[in-house]
Amino acid sequence: MGDKMEKKNMTSGTVNNEVDFCKVYDMETKRKIEKILLKNRISYSCRFVEHGILQKFFFMENKDRITCIFRIHDEEVPRAKELVAGVLREQRKKGTNR
């Protein structure tokens, strides 16, 4: 029974109720969100998305350009949304979101 449960979790896309929380596109925003989450004791993980060859070519002038997805526990989402709302608003104003 335990083996079946482990296989289900591996294929469902969630690990220990971890869900995609937000996507950021520059290191400054990433650092700000990390600082907020750590200060408020919200466990997270980051997954960097590789840029394709065309994206690398077109965004060569911006070396700080990244794509990073923060993942957090699903029960922490409402609280985390409130905490990082200002930072994500800044990101949109700068035009670094897609």
N, C-alpha and C positions, 0 to 999 in steps of 0.2 A: 504494500500500500504506500509506503514512504517513497519508493522509487517512482511510482506513478505521479505523486504530488510534485516531486522535484522536476520531472519532465514537463509537467504542465506549467510550472513557473518559468521554466527556461524558454518555452515557446510563446508565452503570453505577452512578453514585452515588458512586464513589470517584475521587479525583484523586491521582495519585502514591502510591497505596496508603494514602491517608488515610481513617480510619474514625471514626465517632462514638465518643467515649471516655466522656464522662459529661455529665450534665445538672445544672445548678445553678439555684437559684431566688432567690439574693440576691447583692448586690454584694460583701459581705464574703467569702463563700465563693469567689466568682469571683476576687477579688484574691488570696486565699490559694493557690488552685490555680495561678494564673498565676505567682506568686512561686516556688512549688516547681518548676514545669516549667522556668521560665527558669534557676533556680539549677542544675538538673540537665541543662541544655542539650537539652531536649526541645522540638522545634519543634511549634507548635500553631496552630490558628486557632479563632476563636469565631464562632458563628452565633447571633444573637439571634432568638427566636421572638416574633412579634407576638401580643399577647393580643387575643382577641375582645372585642366590646363588652360582653358579659355578664361576662367575667372582669374587665374594667376596672371595671365597676360594683361587683361584689362584693368586690374587693380594693382599693378606693379608699383605705382607711385605711392600707394598707401601701405607701407610695410607693417603697420600696426593692425591691419584689417584681419579679423578672425571670424569664425563662426563657432560659438560655444553654446552648448545646451546644458542648462542647469537642471538637475533632477533632485527632487525632494520627496519626502514621505507624503502621501496623499492627504493625510489629516492636517498637515502643516500649511497646505496651499492657501487657505483664506488669510491666515495670519501673515504669511510671507508676502502675499499680494499687497497688503496694506503697508508693510515695511519697505518694500522696494518700489512702490508706485512712483515716487519722485524721481528715482534714478532712471527708471524705464521711460518716464516722460521726457527727461533730459536727452536720452538716447534718441527718441523720436524727433525732438526739436533739432538736434544736430544733424539729423538725416542719415544716421548710421543704421537704421533698421531697414528692412526690405519690405 
